[in-house]
Amino acid sequence: MKVRLAGIVNESVNDGPGLRIVIFFQGCDHHCPGCHNPQTWSFSGGEEYEVDSLLDHLCDHPLIRGITLSGGDPFYQPEAAARIAANFHERGKDVWAYTGFVWNDLRNSSGSAWQELLENIDVLVDGPFLQEQRDLKIPFRGSANQRLICVSESLQQNQIVLWNPRPQ
């Protein structure tokens, strides 16, 4: 299985709690005005990787708390994104994902790949970036419309449960 990526950041503290690996998927049709990563929009840009080879080379350092799937949008490559997320769960790491899709669209999709990806995400940051709602004071999001959704609890309760940071 192959995946097209715009890049990888091996140590980040900006895209979720703790020290994280961030994978930037290549390809996005949302084209949000003011997007932080417009270079990831093209589906033919970036570089192609074999998923298993990529996973073998990603850091497994004990200080890494988790992985963040960003973009572009990982939901345009859901099979590869789900495999990466499942691998990091097996390593005992948490998984965050950013998407321009909203929760109800993802949940109401008939695509099993989207559902498999959702089931392998701990926290989902959903919704398009909206320039008019840009807010630099809110954690882990670019605009106030975006939500931090605790996925497993939301799936269990069949309603959106927002993630709240817990003291560590």
PyRosetta script that sets phi, psi and omega in degrees:
from pyrosetta import init, pose_from_sequence

init()
pose = pose_from_sequence("MKVRLAGIVNESVNDGPGLRIVIFFQGCDHHCPGCHNPQTWSFSGGEEYEVDSLLDHLCDHPLIRGITLSGGDPFYQPEAAARIAANFHERGKDVWAYTGFVWNDLRNSSGSAWQELLENIDVLVDGPFLQEQRDLKIPFRGSANQRLICVSESLQQNQIVLWNPRPQ")
pose.set_psi(1, 138.4)
pose.set_omega(1, -179.3)
pose.set_phi(2, -112.9)
pose.set_psi(2, 157.3)
pose.set_omega(2, 177.2)
pose.set_phi(3, -140.0)
pose.set_psi(3, 143.1)
pose.set_omega(3, 178.2)
pose.set_phi(4, -106.4)
pose.set_psi(4, 121.5)
pose.set_omega(4, -175.9)
pose.set_phi(5, -121.3)
pose.set_psi(5, 149.8)
pose.set_omega(5, 174.0)
pose.set_phi(6, -87.9)
pose.set_psi(6, -25.6)
pose.set_omega(6, 179.2)
pose.set_phi(7, 167.0)
pose.set_psi(7, 173.7)
pose.set_omega(7, 179.8)
pose.set_phi(8, -136.6)
pose.set_psi(8, 135.1)
pose.set_omega(8, 172.1)
pose.set_phi(9, -112.7)
pose.set_psi(9, 119.4)
pose.set_omega(9, -174.5)
pose.set_phi(10, -79.1)
pose.set_psi(10, -18.5)
pose.set_omega(10, 178.4)
pose.set_phi(11, -145.2)
pose.set_psi(11, 112.2)
pose.set_omega(11, 179.9)
pose.set_phi(12, -138.6)
pose.set_psi(12, 147.0)
pose.set_omega(12, 173.8)
pose.set_phi(13, -120.8)
pose.set_psi(13, 11.5)
pose.set_omega(13, -175.2)
pose.set_phi(14, -100.5)
pose.set_psi(14, -19.4)
pose.set_omega(14, -169.6)
pose.set_phi(15, -115.2)
pose.set_psi(15, 45.6)
pose.set_omega(15, -177.1)
pose.set_phi(16, 130.6)
pose.set_psi(16, 169.6)
pose.set_omega(16, -175.6)
pose.set_phi(17, -74.1)
pose.set_psi(17, 146.0)
pose.set_omega(17, 176.3)
pose.set_phi(18, 75.6)
pose.set_psi(18, -174.5)
pose.set_omega(18, 178.5)
pose.set_phi(19, -80.5)
pose.set_psi(19, 127.1)
pose.set_omega(19, -171.5)
pose.set_phi(20, -135.5)
pose.set_psi(20, 155.8)
pose.set_omega(20, 166.1)
pose.set_phi(21, -92.4)
pose.set_psi(21, 135.0)
pose.set_omega(21, 178.0)
pose.set_phi(22, -118.3)
pose.set_psi(22, 125.3)
pose.set_omega(22, 176.5)
pose.set_phi(23, -107.5)
pose.set_psi(23, 122.4)
pose.set_omega(23, 179.4)
pose.set_phi(24, -99.2)
pose.set_psi(24, 108.2)
pose.set_omega(24, 178.8)
pose.set_phi(25, -73.9)
pose.set_psi(25, 148.6)
pose.set_omega(25, 179.4)
pose.set_phi(26, -97.0)
pose.set_psi(26, 130.2)
pose.set_omega(26, 176.3)
pose.set_phi(27, 113.9)
pose.set_psi(27, 124.1)
pose.set_omega(27, 177.8)
pose.set_phi(28, -162.4)
pose.set_psi(28, 130.7)
pose.set_omega(28, 177.3)
pose.set_phi(29, -100.4)
pose.set_psi(29, 0.3)
pose.set_omega(29, -178.6)
pose.set_phi(30, -70.6)
pose.set_psi(30, -38.3)
pose.set_omega(30, 177.8)
pose.set_phi(31, 47.3)
pose.set_psi(31, 52.5)
pose.set_omega(31, -179.1)
pose.set_phi(32, -65.3)
pose.set_psi(32, 125.1)
pose.set_omega(32, 174.5)
pose.set_phi(33, -57.6)
pose.set_psi(33, 130.9)
pose.set_omega(33, -178.5)
pose.set_phi(34, 85.4)
pose.set_psi(34, 9.2)
pose.set_omega(34, 179.6)
pose.set_phi(35, -51.4)
pose.set_psi(35, 139.2)
pose.set_omega(35, 179.3)
pose.set_phi(36, -73.4)
pose.set_psi(36, -23.7)
pose.set_omega(36, -175.1)
pose.set_phi(37, -130.1)
pose.set_psi(37, 56.5)
pose.set_omega(37, -177.5)
pose.set_phi(38, -63.8)
pose.set_psi(38, -20.0)
pose.set_omega(38, 177.6)
pose.set_phi(39, -67.2)
pose.set_psi(39, -11.5)
pose.set_omega(39, 179.6)
pose.set_phi(40, -93.1)
pose.set_psi(40, -0.1)
pose.set_omega(40, -175.7)
pose.set_phi(41, -68.2)
pose.set_psi(41, -41.3)
pose.set_omega(41, -176.3)
pose.set_phi(42, -64.3)
pose.set_psi(42, 133.5)
pose.set_omega(42, 178.7)
pose.set_phi(43, -80.1)
pose.set_psi(43, -9.3)
pose.set_omega(43, 179.1)
pose.set_phi(44, -106.4)
pose.set_psi(44, -1.1)
pose.set_omega(44, 179.4)
pose.set_phi(45, -80.5)
pose.set_psi(45, -168.8)
pose.set_omega(45, 176.5)
pose.set_phi(46, 67.8)
pose.set_psi(46, -154.3)
pose.set_omega(46, -177.0)
pose.set_phi(47, -136.0)
pose.set_psi(47, 144.5)
pose.set_omega(47, -179.3)
pose.set_phi(48, -95.1)
pose.set_psi(48, 139.9)
pose.set_omega(48, -179.3)
pose.set_phi(49, -131.8)
pose.set_psi(49, 151.6)
pose.set_omega(49, 165.7)
pose.set_phi(50, -78.6)
pose.set_psi(50, 128.3)
pose.set_omega(50, -174.8)
pose.set_phi(51, -58.9)
pose.set_psi(51, -46.8)
pose.set_omega(51, -177.8)
pose.set_phi(52, -62.7)
pose.set_psi(52, -39.7)
pose.set_omega(52, 177.3)
pose.set_phi(53, -65.5)
pose.set_psi(53, -41.9)
pose.set_omega(53, 177.6)
pose.set_phi(54, -59.4)
pose.set_psi(54, -47.0)
pose.set_omega(54, -178.9)
pose.set_phi(55, -62.3)
pose.set_psi(55, -36.8)
pose.set_omega(55, 178.5)
pose.set_phi(56, -63.6)
pose.set_psi(56, -27.7)
pose.set_omega(56, -175.0)
pose.set_phi(57, -99.4)
pose.set_psi(57, -7.6)
pose.set_omega(57, 179.2)
pose.set_phi(58, -77.8)
pose.set_psi(58, 142.1)
pose.set_omega(58, -175.9)
pose.set_phi(59, -57.3)
pose.set_psi(59, 138.4)
pose.set_omega(59, 175.2)
pose.set_phi(60, -123.1)
pose.set_psi(60, 37.9)
pose.set_omega(60, -178.1)
pose.set_phi(61, -69.2)
pose.set_psi(61, 140.8)
pose.set_omega(61, -178.4)
pose.set_phi(62, -63.4)
pose.set_psi(62, -20.5)
pose.set_omega(62, 178.2)
pose.set_phi(63, -78.3)
pose.set_psi(63, -15.4)
pose.set_omega(63, 177.7)
pose.set_phi(64, -75.0)
pose.set_psi(64, 117.8)
pose.set_omega(64, -179.0)
pose.set_phi(65, -79.1)
pose.set_psi(65, -35.3)
pose.set_omega(65, -176.5)
pose.set_phi(66, -171.9)
pose.set_psi(66, -169.8)
pose.set_omega(66, -179.0)
pose.set_phi(67, -126.5)
pose.set_psi(67, 146.5)
pose.set_omega(67, 176.3)
pose.set_phi(68, -121.1)
pose.set_psi(68, 128.4)
pose.set_omega(68, 176.9)
pose.set_phi(69, -98.0)
pose.set_psi(69, 117.4)
pose.set_omega(69, -175.1)
pose.set_phi(70, -131.0)
pose.set_psi(70, -160.5)
pose.set_omega(70, -178.2)
pose.set_phi(71, -173.4)
pose.set_psi(71, -154.3)
pose.set_omega(71, 18.0)
pose.set_phi(72, 36.6)
pose.set_psi(72, -148.5)
pose.set_omega(72, 178.8)
pose.set_phi(73, -148.7)
pose.set_psi(73, 119.4)
pose.set_omega(73, -178.5)
pose.set_phi(74, -63.8)
pose.set_psi(74, -19.5)
pose.set_omega(74, -179.4)
pose.set_phi(75, -74.6)
pose.set_psi(75, -6.1)
pose.set_omega(75, 171.7)
pose.set_phi(76, -85.4)
pose.set_psi(76, -9.9)
pose.set_omega(76, 175.1)
pose.set_phi(77, -134.2)
pose.set_psi(77, 59.5)
pose.set_omega(77, -168.7)
pose.set_phi(78, -66.0)
pose.set_psi(78, -33.8)
pose.set_omega(78, -179.0)
pose.set_phi(79, -64.4)
pose.set_psi(79, -48.6)
pose.set_omega(79, -179.9)
pose.set_phi(80, -65.9)
pose.set_psi(80, -42.5)
pose.set_omega(80, -179.9)
pose.set_phi(81, -62.6)
pose.set_psi(81, -40.6)
pose.set_omega(81, 178.9)
pose.set_phi(82, -64.6)
pose.set_psi(82, -39.4)
pose.set_omega(82, 179.7)
pose.set_phi(83, -65.5)
pose.set_psi(83, -42.3)
pose.set_omega(83, 178.3)
pose.set_phi(84, -64.2)
pose.set_psi(84, -46.0)
pose.set_omega(84, -179.2)
pose.set_phi(85, -62.0)
pose.set_psi(85, -45.6)
pose.set_omega(85, -180.0)
pose.set_phi(86, -61.1)
pose.set_psi(86, -39.8)
pose.set_omega(86, 179.0)
pose.set_phi(87, -61.4)
pose.set_psi(87, -41.2)
pose.set_omega(87, -179.6)
pose.set_phi(88, -72.9)
pose.set_psi(88, -31.1)
pose.set_omega(88, 172.5)
pose.set_phi(89, -63.1)
pose.set_psi(89, -41.4)
pose.set_omega(89, 177.3)
pose.set_phi(90, -61.0)
pose.set_psi(90, -28.8)
pose.set_omega(90, 177.8)
pose.set_phi(91, -81.5)
pose.set_psi(91, -2.7)
pose.set_omega(91, -179.3)
pose.set_phi(92, 82.6)
pose.set_psi(92, 20.1)
pose.set_omega(92, -179.5)
pose.set_phi(93, -102.7)
pose.set_psi(93, 155.6)
pose.set_omega(93, 175.4)
pose.set_phi(94, -89.8)
pose.set_psi(94, 160.2)
pose.set_omega(94, -175.2)
pose.set_phi(95, -127.4)
pose.set_psi(95, 124.4)
pose.set_omega(95, 172.5)
pose.set_phi(96, -113.0)
pose.set_psi(96, 153.4)
pose.set_omega(96, 175.1)
pose.set_phi(97, -144.3)
pose.set_psi(97, 143.2)
pose.set_omega(97, 175.0)
pose.set_phi(98, -108.3)
pose.set_psi(98, 136.7)
pose.set_omega(98, 176.7)
pose.set_phi(99, -146.2)
pose.set_psi(99, 149.8)
pose.set_omega(99, 173.6)
pose.set_phi(100, -84.2)
pose.set_psi(100, -9.6)
pose.set_omega(100, 174.6)
pose.set_phi(101, -77.0)
pose.set_psi(101, 156.3)
pose.set_omega(101, 175.5)
pose.set_phi(102, -100.7)
pose.set_psi(102, 156.8)
pose.set_omega(102, -174.3)
pose.set_phi(103, -49.2)
pose.set_psi(103, -49.9)
pose.set_omega(103, -175.5)
pose.set_phi(104, -62.4)
pose.set_psi(104, -36.6)
pose.set_omega(104, 177.4)
pose.set_phi(105, -65.6)
pose.set_psi(105, -40.5)
pose.set_omega(105, 179.1)
pose.set_phi(106, -67.0)
pose.set_psi(106, -44.0)
pose.set_omega(106, -178.2)
pose.set_phi(107, -68.6)
pose.set_psi(107, -34.2)
pose.set_omega(107, -177.5)
pose.set_phi(108, -87.1)
pose.set_psi(108, -0.8)
pose.set_omega(108, 179.2)
pose.set_phi(109, -69.8)
pose.set_psi(109, 142.5)
pose.set_omega(109, 176.8)
pose.set_phi(110, -85.2)
pose.set_psi(110, -3.8)
pose.set_omega(110, -178.1)
pose.set_phi(111, -74.9)
pose.set_psi(111, 121.4)
pose.set_omega(111, -179.2)
pose.set_phi(112, -69.5)
pose.set_psi(112, -26.7)
pose.set_omega(112, 179.6)
pose.set_phi(113, -65.8)
pose.set_psi(113, -40.3)
pose.set_omega(113, 177.1)
pose.set_phi(114, -64.0)
pose.set_psi(114, -40.5)
pose.set_omega(114, -179.9)
pose.set_phi(115, -66.2)
pose.set_psi(115, -40.8)
pose.set_omega(115, 178.0)
pose.set_phi(116, -63.8)
pose.set_psi(116, -40.6)
pose.set_omega(116, 177.2)
pose.set_phi(117, -63.5)
pose.set_psi(117, -47.5)
pose.set_omega(117, 178.6)
pose.set_phi(118, -55.2)
pose.set_psi(118, -42.4)
pose.set_omega(118, -177.9)
pose.set_phi(119, -66.4)
pose.set_psi(119, -14.3)
pose.set_omega(119, 179.6)
pose.set_phi(120, -106.7)
pose.set_psi(120, 12.6)
pose.set_omega(120, 179.2)
pose.set_phi(121, -112.2)
pose.set_psi(121, 136.6)
pose.set_omega(121, 176.0)
pose.set_phi(122, -86.6)
pose.set_psi(122, -48.2)
pose.set_omega(122, 179.5)
pose.set_phi(123, -129.6)
pose.set_psi(123, 129.1)
pose.set_omega(123, 178.7)
pose.set_phi(124, -111.5)
pose.set_psi(124, 127.6)
pose.set_omega(124, 171.9)
pose.set_phi(125, -98.1)
pose.set_psi(125, 108.2)
pose.set_omega(125, -172.6)
pose.set_phi(126, -106.5)
pose.set_psi(126, 158.7)
pose.set_omega(126, 173.4)
pose.set_phi(127, 98.7)
pose.set_psi(127, 152.2)
pose.set_omega(127, 179.6)
pose.set_phi(128, -70.5)
pose.set_psi(128, 154.3)
pose.set_omega(128, 171.3)
pose.set_phi(129, -72.6)
pose.set_psi(129, 128.5)
pose.set_omega(129, 177.7)
pose.set_phi(130, -115.8)
pose.set_psi(130, 112.5)
pose.set_omega(130, -176.6)
pose.set_phi(131, -54.0)
pose.set_psi(131, -40.1)
pose.set_omega(131, -177.6)
pose.set_phi(132, -70.8)
pose.set_psi(132, -12.6)
pose.set_omega(132, 176.7)
pose.set_phi(133, -113.0)
pose.set_psi(133, 15.8)
pose.set_omega(133, 178.8)
pose.set_phi(134, -57.6)
pose.set_psi(134, 134.8)
pose.set_omega(134, -178.4)
pose.set_phi(135, -149.2)
pose.set_psi(135, 111.3)
pose.set_omega(135, -177.9)
pose.set_phi(136, -78.0)
pose.set_psi(136, -6.4)
pose.set_omega(136, -176.6)
pose.set_phi(137, -91.0)
pose.set_psi(137, -17.2)
pose.set_omega(137, -177.9)
pose.set_phi(138, -87.5)
pose.set_psi(138, 139.3)
pose.set_omega(138, -176.5)
pose.set_phi(139, -74.6)
pose.set_psi(139, 139.6)
pose.set_omega(139, 168.7)
pose.set_phi(140, 63.9)
pose.set_psi(140, 17.8)
pose.set_omega(140, 178.9)
pose.set_phi(141, -141.7)
pose.set_psi(141, 160.0)
pose.set_omega(141, 177.7)
pose.set_phi(142, -97.4)
pose.set_psi(142, -29.8)
pose.set_omega(142, -178.5)
pose.set_phi(143, -139.4)
pose.set_psi(143, 153.8)
pose.set_omega(143, -171.9)
pose.set_phi(144, -64.6)
pose.set_psi(144, -21.3)
pose.set_omega(144, 179.0)
pose.set_phi(145, -72.8)
pose.set_psi(145, -21.5)
pose.set_omega(145, -177.1)
pose.set_phi(146, -75.8)
pose.set_psi(146, 139.4)
pose.set_omega(146, -176.4)
pose.set_phi(147, -114.1)
pose.set_psi(147, 149.6)
pose.set_omega(147, 172.8)
pose.set_phi(148, -99.7)
pose.set_psi(148, 102.6)
pose.set_omega(148, -172.1)
pose.set_phi(149, -103.2)
pose.set_psi(149, 126.5)
pose.set_omega(149, 173.4)
pose.set_phi(150, -79.1)
pose.set_psi(150, 105.3)
pose.set_omega(150, -167.4)
pose.set_phi(151, -68.1)
pose.set_psi(151, -49.4)
pose.set_omega(151, -175.6)
pose.set_phi(152, -61.0)
pose.set_psi(152, -42.9)
pose.set_omega(152, 178.8)
pose.set_phi(153, -66.6)
pose.set_psi(153, -37.7)
pose.set_omega(153, 178.8)
pose.set_phi(154, -65.2)
pose.set_psi(154, -40.7)
pose.set_omega(154, 178.1)
pose.set_phi(155, -66.1)
pose.set_psi(155, -41.9)
pose.set_omega(155, -179.2)
pose.set_phi(156, -65.8)
pose.set_psi(156, -41.7)
pose.set_omega(156, -175.6)
pose.set_phi(157, -90.0)
pose.set_psi(157, -6.2)
pose.set_omega(157, -178.5)
pose.set_phi(158, 55.1)
pose.set_psi(158, 36.2)
pose.set_omega(158, 173.8)
pose.set_phi(159, -157.4)
pose.set_psi(159, 158.5)
pose.set_omega(159, -176.9)
pose.set_phi(160, -70.9)
pose.set_psi(160, 126.7)
pose.set_omega(160, 173.6)
pose.set_phi(161, -116.3)
pose.set_psi(161, 119.3)
pose.set_omega(161, -177.3)
pose.set_phi(162, -79.7)
pose.set_psi(162, 145.2)
pose.set_omega(162, 177.5)
pose.set_phi(163, -81.7)
pose.set_psi(163, 135.2)
pose.set_omega(163, 174.2)
pose.set_phi(164, -124.2)
pose.set_psi(164, 134.3)
pose.set_omega(164, 179.8)
pose.set_phi(165, -63.5)
pose.set_psi(165, 138.4)
pose.set_omega(165, 177.2)
pose.set_phi(166, -104.7)
pose.set_psi(166, 141.6)
pose.set_omega(166, 177.7)
pose.set_phi(167, -60.0)
pose.set_psi(167, 144.0)
pose.set_omega(167, -177.9)
pose.set_phi(168, -111.5)
pose.dump_pdb("model.pdb")
